[in-house]
């Protein structure tokens, strides 16, 4: 569960970065981003992660690939009736990169062994 929370925190923080321009609203954007990423990780990523784990696909590259594919998926589904545009494809690309970063964060928390003598 710690990996999911860490992943949602990273996703929320990066998603909230544009909110810095908005000043005090940055906290709101980070919290909303955290909640959206947490729901996505629980609903979409957890079952897929379970399947990858059962298939013994436990490398960091599998986690990043899963994140890169799943992160833009809800936007792609909602955009089906929309007219394709460069901006839409830019959003898909940005969400893929962000999803890969979140996937790596979750993998680091789930599979990386703590250093010897670490308190965690």
C-alpha positions as CSV (number, residue, x, y, z in Angstrom):
1,X,0.0,0.0,0.0
2,X,2.9,2.3,0.7
3,X,4.0,2.1,-3.0
4,X,0.5,3.2,-4.1
5,X,0.5,6.1,-1.8
6,X,4.0,7.1,-2.9
7,X,3.0,6.8,-6.5
8,X,-0.1,8.9,-6.0
9,X,1.9,11.5,-4.1
10,X,4.4,11.8,-7.0
11,X,1.6,11.9,-9.5
12,X,-0.3,14.5,-7.5
13,X,2.8,16.6,-7.0
14,X,3.8,16.6,-10.7
15,X,0.2,17.2,-11.8
16,X,0.0,20.1,-9.4
17,X,3.2,21.8,-10.8
18,X,1.2,24.0,-13.2
19,X,-0.8,25.2,-10.2
20,X,2.3,27.0,-8.9
21,X,1.4,29.8,-11.3
22,X,-2.0,30.0,-9.6
23,X,-0.4,30.7,-6.2
24,X,-2.4,29.4,-3.2
25,X,-4.4,27.0,-5.4
26,X,-1.4,24.8,-5.8
27,X,-2.3,22.9,-2.7
28,X,-5.8,22.3,-4.1
29,X,-4.4,21.0,-7.4
30,X,-1.9,18.7,-5.6
31,X,-4.6,17.3,-3.3
32,X,-7.0,16.7,-6.2
33,X,-4.2,15.3,-8.3
34,X,-3.2,12.9,-5.5
35,X,-6.8,11.7,-5.1
36,X,-7.2,11.2,-8.9
37,X,-3.9,9.2,-9.1
38,X,-4.8,7.2,-6.0
39,X,-8.2,6.1,-7.5
40,X,-6.4,5.3,-10.8
41,X,-3.8,3.2,-9.1
42,X,-6.4,1.3,-7.1
43,X,-8.9,0.8,-9.9
44,X,-6.7,0.4,-13.0
45,X,-3.2,-0.3,-11.9
46,X,-3.6,-2.7,-8.9
47,X,-5.3,-5.4,-10.9
48,X,-2.9,-5.1,-13.8
49,X,0.1,-5.0,-11.3
50,X,-1.3,-8.2,-9.7
51,X,-1.4,-9.9,-13.1
52,X,2.2,-8.8,-13.9
53,X,3.3,-10.0,-10.5
54,X,1.7,-13.4,-11.1
55,X,3.4,-13.6,-14.5
56,X,6.7,-12.8,-12.8
57,X,7.1,-9.6,-14.7
58,X,8.6,-7.7,-11.8
59,X,11.2,-5.5,-13.4
60,X,11.2,-1.7,-13.2
61,X,10.7,-1.6,-17.0
62,X,7.4,-3.6,-16.7
63,X,6.2,-1.1,-14.0
64,X,7.1,1.9,-16.2
65,X,5.5,0.3,-19.2
66,X,2.3,-0.4,-17.3
67,X,2.2,3.1,-16.1
68,X,2.8,4.6,-19.5
69,X,0.0,2.5,-21.0
70,X,-2.6,2.9,-18.2
71,X,-2.2,6.6,-17.3
72,X,-3.6,8.0,-20.6
73,X,-6.2,5.3,-20.9
74,X,-9.1,7.1,-19.2
75,X,-8.4,10.3,-21.2
76,X,-8.3,8.2,-24.4
77,X,-11.6,6.6,-23.6
78,X,-13.2,10.0,-22.9
79,X,-11.7,11.5,-26.1
80,X,-13.2,8.9,-28.4
81,X,-15.9,11.2,-29.7
82,X,-13.5,14.1,-29.9
83,X,-11.8,15.3,-33.1
84,X,-8.1,14.3,-33.1
85,X,-5.8,17.2,-32.5
86,X,-2.1,17.8,-31.8
87,X,-3.1,19.0,-28.3
88,X,-4.9,15.8,-27.5
89,X,-1.9,13.7,-28.6
90,X,0.3,15.9,-26.5
91,X,-1.8,15.2,-23.5
92,X,-1.5,11.4,-24.2
93,X,2.2,11.7,-24.4
94,X,2.5,13.8,-21.2
95,X,0.3,11.4,-19.3
96,X,2.3,8.4,-20.6
97,X,5.6,10.0,-19.3
98,X,3.9,10.8,-16.0
99,X,2.5,7.3,-15.7
100,X,5.9,5.8,-16.3
101,X,7.3,8.0,-13.5
102,X,4.5,6.9,-11.2
103,X,5.0,3.3,-12.2
104,X,8.7,3.5,-11.3
105,X,7.9,5.1,-8.0
106,X,5.5,2.3,-7.1
107,X,8.1,-0.3,-8.2
108,X,10.8,1.3,-6.1
109,X,8.6,1.1,-3.0
110,X,7.3,-2.4,-3.8
111,X,10.4,-4.3,-4.9
112,X,13.5,-2.4,-3.9
113,X,15.3,-3.9,-0.9
114,X,16.1,-1.3,1.8
115,X,19.8,-0.7,2.4
116,X,21.3,-2.6,5.2
117,X,20.8,-0.8,8.5
118,X,17.9,1.2,7.1
119,X,15.1,2.0,9.6
120,X,12.3,1.5,7.1
